[in-house]
């Protein structure tokens, strides 16, 4: 894999919670870093909760290794947001990492 295959710009965001004046919590997302990735769709699975069907898409993304990316964060690539499920360092080779991603519809 060459640097030329990393063609999609992704923004990595981490959750941030703050207390509200009413005693609750407000969640927002804060940008952690930007990555060039190679996004590869993996497939999908169907499920549901009661009468509401849910489609979960899966994908993997290969990027240069960085310690800023962790499971539980999300990635924005200009469209719907992907949840980072797992980060595998040094895969497929040294200096690269593989991100396991999911997003649900609707």
Backbone as XML, in Angstrom:
<?xml version="1.0"?>
<chain id="A" units="angstrom">
  <residue number="1" name="UNK">
    <atom name="N" x="0.834" y="-1.166" z="0.000"/>
    <atom name="CA" x="0.000" y="0.000" z="0.000"/>
    <atom name="C" x="0.881" y="1.232" z="0.000"/>
  </residue>
  <residue number="2" name="UNK">
    <atom name="N" x="0.559" y="2.161" z="-0.861"/>
    <atom name="CA" x="1.329" y="3.398" z="-0.928"/>
    <atom name="C" x="0.531" y="4.536" z="-0.308"/>
  </residue>
  <residue number="3" name="UNK">
    <atom name="N" x="1.187" y="5.661" z="-0.129"/>
    <atom name="CA" x="0.530" y="6.846" z="0.417"/>
    <atom name="C" x="-0.598" y="7.291" z="-0.514"/>
  </residue>
  <residue number="4" name="UNK">
    <atom name="N" x="-0.480" y="7.033" z="-1.800"/>
    <atom name="CA" x="-1.500" y="7.437" z="-2.764"/>
    <atom name="C" x="-2.834" y="6.739" z="-2.540"/>
  </residue>
  <residue number="5" name="UNK">
    <atom name="N" x="-2.845" y="5.595" z="-1.867"/>
    <atom name="CA" x="-4.101" y="4.891" z="-1.635"/>
    <atom name="C" x="-4.891" y="5.493" z="-0.475"/>
  </residue>
  <residue number="6" name="UNK">
    <atom name="N" x="-4.275" y="6.352" z="0.323"/>
    <atom name="CA" x="-4.975" y="7.013" z="1.423"/>
    <atom name="C" x="-5.631" y="8.279" z="0.866"/>
  </residue>
  <residue number="7" name="UNK">
    <atom name="N" x="-6.844" y="8.136" z="0.305"/>
    <atom name="CA" x="-7.452" y="9.206" z="-0.475"/>
    <atom name="C" x="-8.613" y="9.928" z="0.203"/>
  </residue>
  <residue number="8" name="UNK">
    <atom name="N" x="-9.098" y="9.425" z="1.324"/>
    <atom name="CA" x="-10.260" y="10.030" z="1.964"/>
    <atom name="C" x="-9.826" y="10.764" z="3.230"/>
  </residue>
  <residue number="9" name="UNK">
    <atom name="N" x="-10.182" y="12.024" z="3.331"/>
    <atom name="CA" x="-9.869" y="12.792" z="4.527"/>
    <atom name="C" x="-10.939" y="12.518" z="5.577"/>
  </residue>
  <residue number="10" name="UNK">
    <atom name="N" x="-10.517" y="12.094" z="6.759"/>
    <atom name="CA" x="-11.432" y="11.785" z="7.852"/>
    <atom name="C" x="-11.097" y="12.646" z="9.060"/>
  </residue>
  <residue number="11" name="UNK">
    <atom name="N" x="-12.126" y="13.137" z="9.712"/>
    <atom name="CA" x="-11.978" y="13.904" z="10.936"/>
    <atom name="C" x="-12.330" y="12.986" z="12.094"/>
  </residue>
  <residue number="12" name="UNK">
    <atom name="N" x="-11.425" y="12.831" z="13.044"/>
    <atom name="CA" x="-11.650" y="11.981" z="14.220"/>
    <atom name="C" x="-12.164" y="12.870" z="15.345"/>
  </residue>
  <residue number="13" name="UNK">
    <atom name="N" x="-13.272" y="12.446" z="15.971"/>
    <atom name="CA" x="-13.888" y="13.211" z="17.046"/>
    <atom name="C" x="-14.044" y="12.340" z="18.286"/>
  </residue>
  <residue number="14" name="UNK">
    <atom name="N" x="-13.880" y="12.939" z="19.460"/>
    <atom name="CA" x="-14.039" y="12.244" z="20.740"/>
    <atom name="C" x="-15.191" y="12.878" z="21.512"/>
  </residue>
  <residue number="15" name="UNK">
    <atom name="N" x="-15.932" y="12.072" z="22.296"/>
    <atom name="CA" x="-17.033" y="12.638" z="23.073"/>
    <atom name="C" x="-16.518" y="13.487" z="24.234"/>
  </residue>
  <residue number="16" name="UNK">
    <atom name="N" x="-17.271" y="14.526" z="24.543"/>
    <atom name="CA" x="-16.950" y="15.399" z="25.662"/>
    <atom name="C" x="-18.249" y="15.690" z="26.403"/>
  </residue>
  <residue number="17" name="UNK">
    <atom name="N" x="-18.253" y="15.495" z="27.720"/>
    <atom name="CA" x="-19.450" y="15.750" z="28.514"/>
    <atom name="C" x="-19.200" y="16.900" z="29.481"/>
  </residue>
  <residue number="18" name="UNK">
    <atom name="N" x="-20.199" y="17.737" z="29.630"/>
    <atom name="CA" x="-20.149" y="18.830" z="30.593"/>
    <atom name="C" x="-21.438" y="18.837" z="31.399"/>
  </residue>
  <residue number="19" name="UNK">
    <atom name="N" x="-21.373" y="19.348" z="32.592"/>
    <atom name="CA" x="-22.549" y="19.466" z="33.442"/>
    <atom name="C" x="-23.385" y="20.659" z="32.993"/>
  </residue>
  <residue number="20" name="UNK">
    <atom name="N" x="-24.706" y="20.479" z="33.028"/>
    <atom name="CA" x="-25.601" y="21.588" z="32.715"/>
    <atom name="C" x="-26.017" y="22.277" z="34.009"/>
  </residue>
  <residue number="21" name="UNK">
    <atom name="N" x="-26.594" y="23.457" z="33.893"/>
    <atom name="CA" x="-27.041" y="24.191" z="35.076"/>
    <atom name="C" x="-28.244" y="23.522" z="35.735"/>
  </residue>
  <residue number="22" name="UNK">
    <atom name="N" x="-28.887" y="22.586" z="35.023"/>
    <atom name="CA" x="-30.049" y="21.889" z="35.556"/>
    <atom name="C" x="-29.694" y="20.546" z="36.176"/>
  </residue>
  <residue number="23" name="UNK">
    <atom name="N" x="-28.404" y="20.245" z="36.316"/>
    <atom name="CA" x="-27.963" y="19.009" z="36.940"/>
    <atom name="C" x="-27.802" y="17.831" z="35.994"/>
  </residue>
  <residue number="24" name="UNK">
    <atom name="N" x="-27.960" y="18.058" z="34.704"/>
    <atom name="CA" x="-27.798" y="16.989" z="33.718"/>
    <atom name="C" x="-26.432" y="17.038" z="33.059"/>
  </residue>
  <residue number="25" name="UNK">
    <atom name="N" x="-26.298" y="16.278" z="32.016"/>
    <atom name="CA" x="-25.050" y="16.240" z="31.241"/>
    <atom name="C" x="-25.354" y="16.614" z="29.799"/>
  </residue>
  <residue number="26" name="UNK">
    <atom name="N" x="-24.474" y="17.374" z="29.201"/>
    <atom name="CA" x="-24.560" y="17.720" z="27.784"/>
    <atom name="C" x="-23.369" y="17.079" z="27.077"/>
  </residue>
  <residue number="27" name="UNK">
    <atom name="N" x="-23.646" y="16.336" z="26.013"/>
    <atom name="CA" x="-22.580" y="15.667" z="25.271"/>
    <atom name="C" x="-22.346" y="16.382" z="23.951"/>
  </residue>
  <residue number="28" name="UNK">
    <atom name="N" x="-21.097" y="16.623" z="23.665"/>
    <atom name="CA" x="-20.705" y="17.194" z="22.383"/>
    <atom name="C" x="-19.491" y="16.413" z="21.881"/>
  </residue>
  <residue number="29" name="UNK">
    <atom name="N" x="-19.106" y="16.693" z="20.659"/>
    <atom name="CA" x="-17.972" y="16.001" z="20.049"/>
    <atom name="C" x="-16.882" y="17.019" z="19.730"/>
  </residue>
  <residue number="30" name="UNK">
    <atom name="N" x="-15.651" y="16.668" z="20.084"/>
    <atom name="CA" x="-14.499" y="17.545" z="19.912"/>
    <atom name="C" x="-13.537" y="16.908" z="18.908"/>
  </residue>
  <residue number="31" name="UNK">
    <atom name="N" x="-13.056" y="17.709" z="17.960"/>
    <atom name="CA" x="-12.115" y="17.185" z="16.972"/>
    <atom name="C" x="-10.790" y="16.836" z="17.625"/>
  </residue>
  <residue number="32" name="UNK">
    <atom name="N" x="-10.313" y="15.614" z="17.346"/>
    <atom name="CA" x="-9.042" y="15.132" z="17.891"/>
    <atom name="C" x="-7.927" y="15.290" z="16.871"/>
  </residue>
  <residue number="33" name="UNK">
    <atom name="N" x="-8.182" y="14.839" z="15.655"/>
    <atom name="CA" x="-7.173" y="14.920" z="14.600"/>
    <atom name="C" x="-7.824" y="14.701" z="13.247"/>
  </residue>
  <residue number="34" name="UNK">
    <atom name="N" x="-7.067" y="14.860" z="12.203"/>
    <atom name="CA" x="-7.495" y="14.569" z="10.837"/>
    <atom name="C" x="-6.566" y="13.488" z="10.283"/>
  </residue>
  <residue number="35" name="UNK">
    <atom name="N" x="-7.146" y="12.547" z="9.550"/>
    <atom name="CA" x="-6.384" y="11.426" z="8.977"/>
    <atom name="C" x="-6.729" y="11.259" z="7.507"/>
  </residue>
  <residue number="36" name="UNK">
    <atom name="N" x="-5.757" y="10.838" z="6.734"/>
    <atom name="CA" x="-6.035" y="10.358" z="5.391"/>
    <atom name="C" x="-6.196" y="8.847" z="5.501"/>
  </residue>
  <residue number="37" name="UNK">
    <atom name="N" x="-7.320" y="8.313" z="5.003"/>
    <atom name="CA" x="-7.619" y="6.887" z="5.156"/>
    <atom name="C" x="-7.977" y="6.254" z="3.820"/>
  </residue>
  <residue number="38" name="UNK">
    <atom name="N" x="-7.911" y="4.933" z="3.804"/>
    <atom name="CA" x="-8.427" y="4.123" z="2.716"/>
    <atom name="C" x="-9.633" y="3.393" z="3.293"/>
  </residue>
  <residue number="39" name="UNK">
    <atom name="N" x="-10.844" y="3.831" z="2.954"/>
    <atom name="CA" x="-12.086" y="3.290" z="3.496"/>
    <atom name="C" x="-12.569" y="2.132" z="2.633"/>
  </residue>
  <residue number="40" name="UNK">
    <atom name="N" x="-12.716" y="0.943" z="3.250"/>
    <atom name="CA" x="-13.108" y="-0.267" z="2.530"/>
    <atom name="C" x="-14.385" y="-0.827" z="3.156"/>
  </residue>
  <residue number="41" name="UNK">
    <atom name="N" x="-15.523" y="-0.799" z="2.445"/>
    <atom name="CA" x="-16.755" y="-1.371" z="2.992"/>
    <atom name="C" x="-16.595" y="-2.864" z="3.241"/>
  </residue>
  <residue number="42" name="UNK">
    <atom name="N" x="-17.149" y="-3.346" z="4.371"/>
    <atom name="CA" x="-17.032" y="-4.759" z="4.722"/>
    <atom name="C" x="-18.342" y="-5.516" z="4.556"/>
  </residue>
  <residue number="43" name="UNK">
    <atom name="N" x="-19.464" y="-4.823" z="4.648"/>
    <atom name="CA" x="-20.755" y="-5.486" z="4.528"/>
    <atom name="C" x="-21.764" y="-4.849" z="5.460"/>
  </residue>
  <residue number="44" name="UNK">
    <atom name="N" x="-22.806" y="-5.601" z="5.768"/>
    <atom name="CA" x="-23.838" y="-5.097" z="6.657"/>
    <atom name="C" x="-24.538" y="-6.257" z="7.355"/>
  </residue>
  <residue number="45" name="UNK">
    <atom name="N" x="-25.298" y="-5.916" z="8.381"/>
    <atom name="CA" x="-26.130" y="-6.905" z="9.057"/>
    <atom name="C" x="-27.429" y="-6.216" z="9.448"/>
  </residue>
  <residue number="46" name="UNK">
    <atom name="N" x="-28.484" y="-7.011" z="9.519"/>
    <atom name="CA" x="-29.783" y="-6.471" z="9.862"/>
    <atom name="C" x="-30.181" y="-6.931" z="11.249"/>
  </residue>
  <residue number="47" name="UNK">
    <atom name="N" x="-30.850" y="-6.087" z="11.949"/>
    <atom name="CA" x="-31.353" y="-6.415" z="13.274"/>
    <atom name="C" x="-32.575" y="-5.564" z="13.522"/>
  </residue>
  <residue number="48" name="UNK">
    <atom name="N" x="-32.989" y="-5.510" z="14.748"/>
    <atom name="CA" x="-34.136" y="-4.674" z="15.034"/>
    <atom name="C" x="-34.445" y="-4.633" z="16.501"/>
  </residue>
  <residue number="49" name="UNK">
    <atom name="N" x="-35.163" y="-3.626" z="16.854"/>
    <atom name="CA" x="-35.630" y="-3.457" z="18.216"/>
    <atom name="C" x="-37.141" y="-3.311" z="18.138"/>
  </residue>
  <residue number="50" name="UNK">
    <atom name="N" x="-37.865" y="-4.378" z="18.483"/>
    <atom name="CA" x="-39.322" y="-4.330" z="18.364"/>
    <atom name="C" x="-39.714" y="-4.313" z="16.904"/>
  </residue>
  <residue number="51" name="UNK">
    <atom name="N" x="-40.523" y="-3.332" z="16.519"/>
    <atom name="CA" x="-40.990" y="-3.204" z="15.133"/>
    <atom name="C" x="-40.088" y="-2.323" z="14.283"/>
  </residue>
  <residue number="52" name="UNK">
    <atom name="N" x="-38.993" y="-1.857" z="14.854"/>
    <atom name="CA" x="-38.104" y="-0.933" z="14.143"/>
    <atom name="C" x="-36.878" y="-1.670" z="13.606"/>
  </residue>
  <residue number="53" name="UNK">
    <atom name="N" x="-36.782" y="-1.832" z="12.284"/>
    <atom name="CA" x="-35.591" y="-2.492" z="11.725"/>
    <atom name="C" x="-34.379" y="-1.572" z="11.780"/>
  </residue>
  <residue number="54" name="UNK">
    <atom name="N" x="-33.206" y="-2.178" z="11.991"/>
    <atom name="CA" x="-31.956" y="-1.419" z="12.040"/>
    <atom name="C" x="-30.940" y="-2.101" z="11.131"/>
  </residue>
  <residue number="55" name="UNK">
    <atom name="N" x="-30.330" y="-1.334" z="10.264"/>
    <atom name="CA" x="-29.284" y="-1.834" z="9.375"/>
    <atom name="C" x="-27.955" y="-1.294" z="9.877"/>
  </residue>
  <residue number="56" name="UNK">
    <atom name="N" x="-27.002" y="-2.181" z="10.111"/>
    <atom name="CA" x="-25.675" y="-1.781" z="10.576"/>
    <atom name="C" x="-24.675" y="-2.069" z="9.467"/>
  </residue>
  <residue number="57" name="UNK">
    <atom name="N" x="-24.032" y="-1.010" z="8.970"/>
    <atom name="CA" x="-22.984" y="-1.146" z="7.963"/>
    <atom name="C" x="-21.642" y="-1.266" z="8.663"/>
  </residue>
  <residue number="58" name="UNK">
    <atom name="N" x="-20.758" y="-2.077" z="8.110"/>
    <atom name="CA" x="-19.417" y="-2.219" z="8.655"/>
    <atom name="C" x="-18.399" y="-1.857" z="7.575"/>
  </residue>
  <residue number="59" name="UNK">
    <atom name="N" x="-17.262" y="-1.378" z="8.031"/>
    <atom name="CA" x="-16.180" y="-1.017" z="7.110"/>
    <atom name="C" x="-14.868" y="-1.071" z="7.873"/>
  </residue>
  <residue number="60" name="UNK">
    <atom name="N" x="-13.789" y="-1.045" z="7.141"/>
    <atom name="CA" x="-12.474" y="-0.916" z="7.759"/>
    <atom name="C" x="-11.766" y="0.249" z="7.074"/>
  </residue>
  <residue number="61" name="UNK">
    <atom name="N" x="-10.890" y="0.876" z="7.815"/>
    <atom name="CA" x="-10.134" y="2.007" z="7.286"/>
    <atom name="C" x="-8.673" y="1.813" z="7.649"/>
  </residue>
  <residue number="62" name="UNK">
    <atom name="N" x="-7.813" y="1.982" z="6.681"/>
    <atom name="CA" x="-6.379" y="1.873" z="6.908"/>
    <atom name="C" x="-5.807" y="3.284" z="6.891"/>
  </residue>
  <residue number="63" name="UNK">
    <atom name="N" x="-4.984" y="3.594" z="7.889"/>
    <atom name="CA" x="-4.395" y="4.931" z="8.018"/>
    <atom name="C" x="-2.996" y="4.809" z="8.590"/>
  </residue>
  <residue number="64" name="UNK">
    <atom name="N" x="-2.263" y="5.913" z="8.573"/>
    <atom name="CA" x="-0.969" y="5.938" z="9.249"/>
    <atom name="C" x="-1.201" y="5.818" z="10.744"/>
  </residue>
  <residue number="65" name="UNK">
    <atom name="N" x="-0.316" y="5.158" z="11.434"/>
    <atom name="CA" x="-0.456" y="4.947" z="12.865"/>
    <atom name="C" x="-0.387" y="6.254" z="13.635"/>
  </residue>
  <residue number="66" name="UNK">
    <atom name="N" x="-1.341" y="6.437" z="14.537"/>
    <atom name="CA" x="-1.351" y="7.561" z="15.454"/>
    <atom name="C" x="-2.010" y="7.114" z="16.753"/>
  </residue>
  <residue number="67" name="UNK">
    <atom name="N" x="-1.487" y="7.586" z="17.860"/>
    <atom name="CA" x="-2.030" y="7.172" z="19.154"/>
    <atom name="C" x="-3.286" y="7.959" z="19.530"/>
  </residue>
  <residue number="68" name="UNK">
    <atom name="N" x="-3.663" y="8.951" z="18.737"/>
    <atom name="CA" x="-4.824" y="9.782" z="19.051"/>
    <atom name="C" x="-6.149" y="9.062" z="18.803"/>
  </residue>
  <residue number="69" name="UNK">
    <atom name="N" x="-6.150" y="8.013" z="17.981"/>
    <atom name="CA" x="-7.389" y="7.317" z="17.630"/>
    <atom name="C" x="-7.608" y="6.145" z="18.577"/>
  </residue>
  <residue number="70" name="UNK">
    <atom name="N" x="-8.825" y="6.066" z="19.144"/>
    <atom name="CA" x="-9.176" y="5.007" z="20.083"/>
    <atom name="C" x="-10.601" y="4.540" z="19.819"/>
  </residue>
  <residue number="71" name="UNK">
    <atom name="N" x="-10.910" y="3.340" z="20.281"/>
    <atom name="CA" x="-12.275" y="2.831" z="20.188"/>
    <atom name="C" x="-13.194" y="3.745" z="20.993"/>
  </residue>
  <residue number="72" name="UNK">
    <atom name="N" x="-14.422" y="3.935" z="20.503"/>
    <atom name="CA" x="-15.380" y="4.809" z="21.165"/>
    <atom name="C" x="-15.451" y="6.191" z="20.545"/>
  </residue>
  <residue number="73" name="UNK">
    <atom name="N" x="-14.480" y="6.523" z="19.710"/>
    <atom name="CA" x="-14.511" y="7.802" z="19.011"/>
    <atom name="C" x="-15.341" y="7.628" z="17.743"/>
  </residue>
  <residue number="74" name="UNK">
    <atom name="N" x="-15.461" y="8.672" z="16.965"/>
    <atom name="CA" x="-16.164" y="8.574" z="15.685"/>
    <atom name="C" x="-15.368" y="9.277" z="14.601"/>
  </residue>
  <residue number="75" name="UNK">
    <atom name="N" x="-15.669" y="8.883" z="13.361"/>
    <atom name="CA" x="-14.976" y="9.426" z="12.194"/>
    <atom name="C" x="-16.009" y="10.017" z="11.246"/>
  </residue>
  <residue number="76" name="UNK">
    <atom name="N" x="-15.731" y="11.216" z="10.769"/>
    <atom name="CA" x="-16.583" y="11.867" z="9.786"/>
    <atom name="C" x="-15.806" y="11.950" z="8.481"/>
  </residue>
  <residue number="77" name="UNK">
    <atom name="N" x="-16.424" y="11.483" z="7.392"/>
    <atom name="CA" x="-15.762" y="11.524" z="6.085"/>
    <atom name="C" x="-16.552" y="12.361" z="5.092"/>
  </residue>
  <residue number="78" name="UNK">
    <atom name="N" x="-17.349" y="13.298" z="5.583"/>
    <atom name="CA" x="-18.143" y="14.138" z="4.699"/>
    <atom name="C" x="-19.584" y="13.667" z="4.588"/>
  </residue>
  <residue number="79" name="UNK">
    <atom name="N" x="-19.873" y="12.479" z="5.049"/>
    <atom name="CA" x="-21.228" y="11.948" z="5.033"/>
    <atom name="C" x="-21.621" y="11.530" z="6.436"/>
  </residue>
  <residue number="80" name="UNK">
    <atom name="N" x="-22.350" y="10.436" z="6.547"/>
    <atom name="CA" x="-22.717" y="9.945" z="7.883"/>
    <atom name="C" x="-21.476" y="9.603" z="8.712"/>
  </residue>
  <residue number="81" name="UNK">
    <atom name="N" x="-21.639" y="9.614" z="9.991"/>
    <atom name="CA" x="-20.515" y="9.393" z="10.903"/>
    <atom name="C" x="-20.337" y="7.892" z="11.185"/>
  </residue>
  <residue number="82" name="UNK">
    <atom name="N" x="-19.085" y="7.453" z="11.256"/>
    <atom name="CA" x="-18.726" y="6.073" z="11.552"/>
    <atom name="C" x="-18.250" y="5.979" z="12.998"/>
  </residue>
  <residue number="83" name="UNK">
    <atom name="N" x="-18.681" y="4.965" z="13.727"/>
    <atom name="CA" x="-18.205" y="4.727" z="15.095"/>
    <atom name="C" x="-16.976" y="3.829" z="15.026"/>
  </residue>
  <residue number="84" name="UNK">
    <atom name="N" x="-15.916" y="4.194" z="15.750"/>
    <atom name="CA" x="-14.695" y="3.383" z="15.786"/>
    <atom name="C" x="-14.920" y="2.263" z="16.802"/>
  </residue>
  <residue number="85" name="UNK">
    <atom name="N" x="-14.942" y="1.020" z="16.326"/>
    <atom name="CA" x="-15.180" y="-0.138" z="17.179"/>
    <atom name="C" x="-13.873" y="-0.684" z="17.730"/>
  </residue>
  <residue number="86" name="UNK">
    <atom name="N" x="-12.836" y="-0.735" z="16.891"/>
    <atom name="CA" x="-11.541" y="-1.272" z="17.318"/>
    <atom name="C" x="-10.427" y="-0.642" z="16.491"/>
  </residue>
  <residue number="87" name="UNK">
    <atom name="N" x="-9.252" y="-0.583" z="17.098"/>
    <atom name="CA" x="-8.051" y="-0.079" z="16.425"/>
    <atom name="C" x="-6.992" y="-1.167" z="16.509"/>
  </residue>
  <residue number="88" name="UNK">
    <atom name="N" x="-6.492" y="-1.607" z="15.352"/>
    <atom name="CA" x="-5.459" y="-2.632" z="15.302"/>
    <atom name="C" x="-4.165" y="-1.987" z="14.812"/>
  </residue>
  <residue number="89" name="UNK">
    <atom name="N" x="-3.190" y="-1.765" z="15.719"/>
    <atom name="CA" x="-1.937" y="-1.132" z="15.297"/>
    <atom name="C" x="-1.062" y="-2.085" z="14.486"/>
  </residue>
  <residue number="90" name="UNK">
    <atom name="N" x="-0.184" y="-1.498" z="13.676"/>
    <atom name="CA" x="0.779" y="-2.250" z="12.852"/>
    <atom name="C" x="0.113" y="-3.245" z="11.926"/>
  </residue>
  <residue number="91" name="UNK">
    <atom name="N" x="-1.068" y="-2.908" z="11.434"/>
    <atom name="CA" x="-1.744" y="-3.769" z="10.474"/>
    <atom name="C" x="-2.188" y="-2.894" z="9.315"/>
  </residue>
  <residue number="92" name="UNK">
    <atom name="N" x="-1.989" y="-3.250" z="8.095"/>
    <atom name="CA" x="-1.436" y="-4.487" z="7.576"/>
    <atom name="C" x="0.090" y="-4.532" z="7.575"/>
  </residue>
  <residue number="93" name="UNK">
    <atom name="N" x="0.745" y="-3.402" z="7.896"/>
    <atom name="CA" x="2.197" y="-3.407" z="7.996"/>
    <atom name="C" x="2.618" y="-2.346" z="8.998"/>
  </residue>
  <residue number="94" name="UNK">
    <atom name="N" x="3.873" y="-2.329" z="9.364"/>
    <atom name="CA" x="4.385" y="-1.367" z="10.334"/>
    <atom name="C" x="4.154" y="0.062" z="9.832"/>
  </residue>
  <residue number="95" name="UNK">
    <atom name="N" x="3.711" y="0.920" z="10.728"/>
    <atom name="CA" x="3.436" y="2.302" z="10.360"/>
    <atom name="C" x="2.005" y="2.542" z="9.934"/>
  </residue>
  <residue number="96" name="UNK">
    <atom name="N" x="1.215" y="1.486" z="9.867"/>
    <atom name="CA" x="-0.198" y="1.590" z="9.495"/>
    <atom name="C" x="-1.050" y="1.022" z="10.621"/>
  </residue>
  <residue number="97" name="UNK">
    <atom name="N" x="-2.303" y="1.423" z="10.660"/>
    <atom name="CA" x="-3.260" y="0.851" z="11.596"/>
    <atom name="C" x="-4.562" y="0.609" z="10.849"/>
  </residue>
  <residue number="98" name="UNK">
    <atom name="N" x="-5.330" y="-0.356" z="11.348"/>
    <atom name="CA" x="-6.623" y="-0.656" z="10.768"/>
    <atom name="C" x="-7.705" y="-0.303" z="11.774"/>
  </residue>
  <residue number="99" name="UNK">
    <atom name="N" x="-8.671" y="0.478" z="11.345"/>
    <atom name="CA" x="-9.801" y="0.855" z="12.179"/>
    <atom name="C" x="-11.016" y="0.041" z="11.756"/>
  </residue>
  <residue number="100" name="UNK">
    <atom name="N" x="-11.686" y="-0.587" z="12.703"/>
    <atom name="CA" x="-12.950" y="-1.276" z="12.439"/>
    <atom name="C" x="-14.057" y="-0.271" z="12.714"/>
  </residue>
  <residue number="101" name="UNK">
    <atom name="N" x="-14.928" y="-0.065" z="11.724"/>
    <atom name="CA" x="-15.942" y="0.984" z="11.807"/>
    <atom name="C" x="-17.351" y="0.417" z="11.651"/>
  </residue>
  <residue number="102" name="UNK">
    <atom name="N" x="-18.331" y="1.095" z="12.248"/>
    <atom name="CA" x="-19.746" y="0.745" z="12.100"/>
    <atom name="C" x="-20.571" y="2.014" z="12.037"/>
  </residue>
  <residue number="103" name="UNK">
    <atom name="N" x="-21.698" y="1.945" z="11.321"/>
    <atom name="CA" x="-22.709" y="2.993" z="11.378"/>
    <atom name="C" x="-24.074" y="2.335" z="11.193"/>
  </residue>
  <residue number="104" name="UNK">
    <atom name="N" x="-25.077" y="2.915" z="11.817"/>
    <atom name="CA" x="-26.413" y="2.329" z="11.770"/>
    <atom name="C" x="-27.371" y="3.237" z="11.018"/>
  </residue>
  <residue number="105" name="UNK">
    <atom name="N" x="-28.365" y="2.589" z="10.403"/>
    <atom name="CA" x="-29.430" y="3.271" z="9.682"/>
    <atom name="C" x="-30.743" y="2.802" z="10.256"/>
  </residue>
  <residue number="106" name="UNK">
    <atom name="N" x="-31.761" y="3.505" z="10.432"/>
    <atom name="CA" x="-31.891" y="4.936" z="10.354"/>
    <atom name="C" x="-31.395" y="5.621" z="11.564"/>
  </residue>
</chain>
